[in-house]
Amino acid sequence: MHNAPDKTRLYWVNTLHRVVHPVFRALARQTLHADLPVETAPDAYDQREDFTHLEAVGRALCGITPWLVCSGLTGEEADRREALLADVA
């Protein structure tokens, strides 16, 4: 029974990484606009595409910050965090 919470947490860590890694990698390489295309709904307001990349960075950073500053991580989770930090540094 102890493995179920661990597997669930690892699933969410992997999901988090899959969502934010492309944004942070492109930001670190200064290729955010080239690497992340803008997709908007047909009824989106006119200037939405001007702010989509900023919104992606802001949402990713807000979502991942508690995990980045969390102490006591071990194992694969700690490795994933260190790899993410190293890739965007």
HUBELGI-V216014 format. One record per residue. N is the residue number from 1. NEAR is the number of other C-alpha atoms within 12 Angstrom. D_CENTER is the distance of its C-alpha to the mean C-alpha in whole Angstrom. Layout:
BEGIN
N_NEAR_D_CENTER / N_NEAR_D_CENTER
END
This chain:
BEGIN
1_7_29 / 2_8_27 / 3_9_25 / 4_10_24 / 5_11_22 / 6_16_20 / 7_15_20 / 8_15_18 / 9_18_16 / 10_23_15 / 11_17_14 / 12_18_12 / 13_27_10 / 14_21_10 / 15_17_9 / 16_29_6 / 17_30_5 / 18_18_7 / 19_21_5 / 20_30_1 / 21_30_5 / 22_28_7 / 23_35_6 / 24_33_7 / 25_27_9 / 26_23_11 / 27_26_11 / 28_20_13 / 29_16_15 / 30_16_16 / 31_16_16 / 32_24_13 / 33_23_16 / 34_14_17 / 35_17_14 / 36_24_13 / 37_17_16 / 38_20_17 / 39_14_18 / 40_15_20 / 41_10_22 / 42_9_26 / 43_9_27 / 44_13_24 / 45_12_25 / 46_12_26 / 47_11_24 / 48_17_21 / 49_20_20 / 50_17_20 / 51_18_17 / 52_23_15 / 53_27_13 / 54_20_13 / 55_19_12 / 56_27_9 / 57_27_8 / 58_18_10 / 59_18_8 / 60_26_5 / 61_23_7 / 62_16_9 / 63_20_8 / 64_27_6 / 65_17_10 / 66_13_12 / 67_25_11 / 68_25_11 / 69_16_14 / 70_13_16 / 71_11_19 / 72_11_20 / 73_18_18 / 74_14_20 / 75_12_20 / 76_17_17 / 77_28_14 / 78_21_15 / 79_18_15 / 80_26_12 / 81_31_11 / 82_20_14 / 83_17_13 / 84_28_9 / 85_22_11 / 86_14_14 / 87_20_12 / 88_19_11 / 89_13_14
END
